[in-house]
């Protein structure tokens, strides 16, 4: 009977350790929990260079920081003045001006709509960009 009790405690401890490991990996951006990259949780110093490249310093999952960049024109597009990610070439920078990135990963710009007017728009890059061991990576593209 005592062996069963000890065995149960070991099983419970192993389960708790596994649970916290999975939670840490999801929070660290190492696991794509619900098709949500959430790179901004583990990256700092977010900035845009050349109006189309995301630059950030990202945690590598083992305590280090790696400088990483990602060309947003690859998968961010402007459709009628609205920014979004897709699985094909985006080239949003060709029809948008005033691009900015917030510390939470919100990309904002003024983009041309079908009538040729500029429309203010923003898009949460956390929905399609992840931090994988310190490297900014595309995820969840549709």
Long-range contacts (C-beta under 8 A, 24 or more apart in sequence): 25-61, 28-59, 28-61, 28-131, 29-58, 29-59, 29-130, 29-131, 29-132, 30-61, 30-131, 30-132, 30-133, 32-130, 32-139, 32-140, 35-139, 35-140, 36-126, 36-127, 36-140, 37-125, 37-126, 37-127, 37-128, 37-129, 37-130, 37-131, 37-137, 37-139, 37-140, 38-126, 38-130, 39-105, 39-125, 39-126, 39-129, 39-130, 39-131, 39-136, 40-103, 40-104, 40-105, 40-125, 40-126, 41-131, 42-131, 43-68, 43-131, 43-136, 44-103, 46-101, 46-102, 46-103, 46-105, 47-101, 48-72, 48-99, 48-100, 48-101, 48-107, 51-93, 51-96, 51-99, 52-92, 52-93, 52-99, 54-101, 54-125, 54-129, 54-136, 56-136, 58-131, 58-134, 58-135, 58-136, 59-131, 59-134, 60-133, 60-134, 61-133, 61-134, 64-134, 65-134, 66-133, 66-134, 66-135, 68-131, 68-134, 68-135, 68-136, 69-136, 70-129, 70-136, 70-137, 70-138, 72-107, 72-125, 74-138, 75-128, 75-138, 75-141, 76-107, 76-123, 76-125, 76-128, 78-109, 78-111, 78-112, 78-121, 80-113, 80-114, 81-111, 81-112, 81-113, 81-114, 81-117, 81-118, 81-119, 81-121, 82-111, 82-119, 82-121, 82-123, 83-107, 83-109, 83-111, 83-121, 83-122, 83-123, 84-123, 85-123, 85-125, 85-127, 85-128, 85-138, 85-140, 85-141, 85-142, 86-141, 86-142, 87-141, 87-142, 96-121, 101-125, 105-129
